[in-house]
């Protein structure tokens, strides 16, 4: 455990005016409160708060943040109270400790509805004082560094939560070093074999090619000396998880990856940054499409830097980031730069973003989201997104996540423009609406009076704002039809358990589900955003369909004619709980497709064959085949564990097909028999949490004969 004098010495190094007496008092108080408590490793528990304080001291943060770190678990885990901490250390520190305690109590990895609500609380806590989340991130970092002392199942849960929530949040705040370390620590738990494999290949590469970093760093210094620029050149190999993610995104092996090394050049001025860029491009060949100027177009968290990727004569690519010292400080600490010290005074860094404005811009769009799923989708898209910068015809800049389309661009300008979009031009050329826009492109949106959003736009749009606006518009357009259909579905669901779907019952459901009124409940039920069981459970939480009472397969689909039979399309394998449509086949009945099935485009010019169908809301038997594309580690017993996991979820495996066999991994198609979409989610979540499963996706075969193949099954 770090001694109090060592901690004070660490703080005094960047802040000679630190209140040593207050830090020492907090250290003594925290140690006394945690006396007799121990971590899973057997260490005294207080070693953890001290380590968290040391992490924050390395970021040169203010006294209040350091003291909060020392006390952050006292209210939750000891007899200490808010009032006592306020009396001893002041209101500011008491509020910070209380804020961290509330964050700790949020179960961020729970079900999506709860998770969305917890995200709202998280952003509310952040909006009061961003230092709360800085302490929480440092707390999570130290817990991940010492995670081996936890039980294996808790390690997996914590690692998944870190990968899904805390690492992206650190990145969104500009603390890239922390994001990379959190990701790599979680990767070590979730996929240890893949990480070890990448490290082994790194070692082999170094033996074969020598120390690439020292050689390239030396070459860069020589080029800068030639043009008389003083700069610090830093090189490093990218983290194993960063390399693994690139391998997955680009679908290529380690040996084909080129830019696995990164270099930073820290200069004295902004002019020197561009001079360094010229020198680098004169010496090495620039890779097209891999240049970003975040100095002229900064990120919203204050990040400024020039990014370029260059390749040498051997074809190896390296990424180079060029920035000034002040830009580098913000790049290292992100939003936390607002509280950092340099040479004994609060850092007056002109590039540090105002935390209040940053959190306000981040939460503004989320406040407009009217339901849990849309809010959660918007949060995750915003946190995970890498930005691209596009221009309107007038030259205004529009920030979008990578992969965005002209639909996203239109809604980013204004919802009215998005709803009226009929086409787009990119750099003066007419393009389809599903085109992915790139950095620096000029986008012109073409609109028309009377145009309304199309359902297919939901698959084209990327941003939470666009998706939410499209859903709202579609709900309004189809509201009357959905209300009528929803009333019929509600009647069926309630009668199934001997109840009546009265107006009073539906009003109660609206209050429980936090919706405006009963018509809103019916509209969402009719559009399949709610199920009959959701509405029934909101009114009668203790009422469930009788055990063993299942919907017979021939009655599973609502909307068929008296003599029509159906079968599921093999191309998309729709499940109860998913939105569906039917395509009629003369003499053979109806083939049921998922609403987003690509094969439906074949029948766009045959509207007379389309049927509007819905699944019965009751309990279905596990007889519906779904194919899963699973990549697993090539190790003894792994396949057996995967089969056991599926069996534990009461799903039967009907077939196994191996697609690819590699020394490290197997890729196979697993056909499982399931009840509904919720059953599928349960099976996939269990597989995804298994450390030996590298990837699991739903497999859809767009190449099959959508008509005859369905009836052959």
SULSUL-V843030 format. One line per field, one symbol per residue. ss: DSSP state (H for helix, E for strand, - for the rest). phi: phi as a letter, one per 20 degrees, with the letter a starting at -180 (. if undefined). psi: psi as a letter, one per 30 degrees, with the letter a starting at -180 (. if undefined). A space follows every 10 residues. Layout:
BEGIN
ss=???
phi=???
psi=???
END
This chain:
BEGIN
ss=---HHHHHHH HH-------H HHHHHHHHHH HHH----E-- ---E-HHHHH HHHHHHHH-- --HHHHHHHH H--HHHH--- -HHHHHHHH- HHHHHHHHHH HHHH------ -HHHHHHHHH HHHHHHHH-- HHHHHHHHHH HHHHH-HHH- -HHHHHHHHH HHHHHHHHHH HH---HHHHH HHHHHHHHHH -HHHHHHHHH HHHHHHHHH- -HHHHHHHHH HHHHHH---- EEEEEEE--H HHHHHHHHHH ---HHH---- EEEEEEE--H HHHHHHHHHH HHH-EE---- -EE------- -----EEEEE E-----EEEE EEEEHHHHHH HHHHHHHHH- EE--EE---- ----HHHHHH HHHHHHH--- -HHHHHHHHH HHHH--EEEE E-----EEEE E---EHHHHH HHH-HHHHH- EEEEEE--EE E----E---- -EEEEEE--- ------HHHH ---HHHHHHH HHHHHHH-HH HHHHHHHHHH HHHHH----- --HHHHHHHH HH-----HHH HHHHHH---- -HHHHHHHH- ---------- E-HHH-EE-- -----EEE-- -----E---E EEEEE---EE EEEE---HHH HHH---HHHE EEEEE----E ---EEEEEEE EEE----HHH HHHHHHHH-- -EEEEEEEEE E---EEEEEE EEEE-EHHHH HHHHHHHHH- --EEEEEE-- -------HHH HH-
phi=.fffffffff fffdcgegef ffffffffff fffefnecef fnffffffgf ffffgfffem efgffffgff dfdfffdcef cgfffffecn ffffffffff ffffffefde fffffffffg ffffffffaf fgffffffff fffffdfffe fgffgfffff fffedfffff ffenefffgf ffffffffef bfffffffff ffffffffdm efffffgfff ffffffemde bedccbeffg fgfgfffffe lcfgfefdee dcccdddebf ffgfffgfff ffecefegmd dcdeffcfff enfcaddbdc cefenfecec dcbeffffff fedmffgfdf dblncgfeef efffgfffff ffegfffffe cfffffffff fffefeecdd cfgenfecec fgnfcgffgf fffagffffe fcabcdlndf cffefefcgn feddeddbfn fcfdffffee fdefffffff fffffffdgf ffffffffff gfffffdmdd efgfffffff ffeldfafff ffffffemec dgffffffec feecgggnfc ffgfdfddoe fgdedcbeff fclfcgodfc cddecgmcnc dedffdffff ffdfecffee cedbffefee fecefcedec dcfebfnfff ffffgfffel deeeacceeb ccgecddbdd ecdceaffff ffffffffff feefabcfec dfefffefff eff
psi=kkleeeeeee efefifgkie eeeeeeeeee eeegkfkllf fflkeffeee eeeeeeefgh lleeeeeeef gfgeeefafl leeeeeeefl eeeeeeeeee eeeefkifga leeeeeeeee eeeeeefejf fefeeeeeee eeeefgfffl keeeeeeeee eeeedeeeee effgieeeee eeeeeeeeee ieeeeeeeee eeeeeeeefa jeeeeeeeee eeeeeeghkk lkkkllklle eeeeeeeeef hlleffkeig kkkkjjlfle eeeeeeeeee feelkkkkgg kkjgefillf gfkklkklkl kafgfkkkkk kklleeeeee eefbfffegl lkhflkkijf fkkjeeeeee eefefeffkf leeeeeeeee eeefkkkljl klffgkkkkl lkgllfeeee feekeeeefg kfalkjhfkk llfgkkllkf lkkkkklkkf klkleffefe lekeeeeeee eeeeeeegee eeeeeeeeee eeeeffgglk ileeeeeeee eeghleaeee eeeeefggfl leeeeeffei ffklkkkfjl kkefgfkkfl legklllkkf efillkflkl lkkkkkfgbk kklkfgkfff ffgegifffk kjlkkkfakk ligjkkkkjk klkilkfeee eeeeeeefgh kkkflkkkek jleelkklkj jkkleaeeee eeeeeeeefk fgjekklkkk jffljfdeee ff.
END
